[in-house]
Amino acid sequence: PRFVFLNSAVVMARQNKEWRREYMMWQMDINIAKVDARAEGRAEGIAEGRAEGNAEGQGLMARLVDILLEKGDTESLKRAAKDEEYRMQLMEKYHIQ
């Protein structure tokens, strides 16, 4: 009896054009909201990743600056500030990771 009632209610709902239209609009709104939520989540993740990367890069550079100043090697420090390849060589040399 419940199944028959439920089945007939579903059949009636499917035949009702206004209900079908409202359901389709509702479903489209849900799908759009899902896409928007995914895009927002990706954007937040990218922003967080950049912030973490920047903080890590600043920390690595600060360690290199400390080492070079401790050694009194201001020429290498000046060059490292402008030359990324040289900076990477120094970080490798001083085991800064």
FENUR-V492590 format. One record per residue. N is the residue number from 1. RES is the residue in three letters. PHI is phi in whole degrees, 0 to 359 (999 if undefined). Layout:
N|RES|PHI + N|RES|PHI
This chain:
1|PRO|999 + 2|ARG|294 + 3|PHE|297 + 4|VAL|296 + 5|PHE|297 + 6|LEU|297 + 7|ASN|299 + 8|SER|292 + 9|ALA|294 + 10|VAL|295 + 11|VAL|299 + 12|MET|296 + 13|ALA|296 + 14|ARG|294 + 15|GLN|276 + 16|ASN|278 + 17|LYS|297 + 18|GLU|293 + 19|TRP|298 + 20|ARG|298 + 21|ARG|297 + 22|GLU|297 + 23|TYR|297 + 24|MET|296 + 25|MET|296 + 26|TRP|298 + 27|GLN|296 + 28|MET|296 + 29|ASP|299 + 30|ILE|296 + 31|ASN|297 + 32|ILE|296 + 33|ALA|298 + 34|LYS|296 + 35|VAL|298 + 36|ASP|298 + 37|ALA|295 + 38|ARG|297 + 39|ALA|297 + 40|GLU|296 + 41|GLY|297 + 42|ARG|297 + 43|ALA|299 + 44|GLU|296 + 45|GLY|296 + 46|ILE|296 + 47|ALA|298 + 48|GLU|296 + 49|GLY|297 + 50|ARG|296 + 51|ALA|298 + 52|GLU|296 + 53|GLY|297 + 54|ASN|297 + 55|ALA|297 + 56|GLU|295 + 57|GLY|298 + 58|GLN|295 + 59|GLY|295 + 60|LEU|296 + 61|MET|295 + 62|ALA|298 + 63|ARG|295 + 64|LEU|295 + 65|VAL|301 + 66|ASP|303 + 67|ILE|297 + 68|LEU|293 + 69|LEU|293 + 70|GLU|300 + 71|LYS|277 + 72|GLY|74 + 73|ASP|265 + 74|THR|289 + 75|GLU|295 + 76|SER|295 + 77|LEU|297 + 78|LYS|298 + 79|ARG|293 + 80|ALA|297 + 81|ALA|293 + 82|LYS|251 + 83|ASP|244 + 84|GLU|297 + 85|GLU|298 + 86|TYR|295 + 87|ARG|301 + 88|MET|296 + 89|GLN|298 + 90|LEU|295 + 91|MET|296 + 92|GLU|292 + 93|LYS|302 + 94|TYR|265 + 95|HIS|55 + 96|ILE|264 + 97|GLN|228
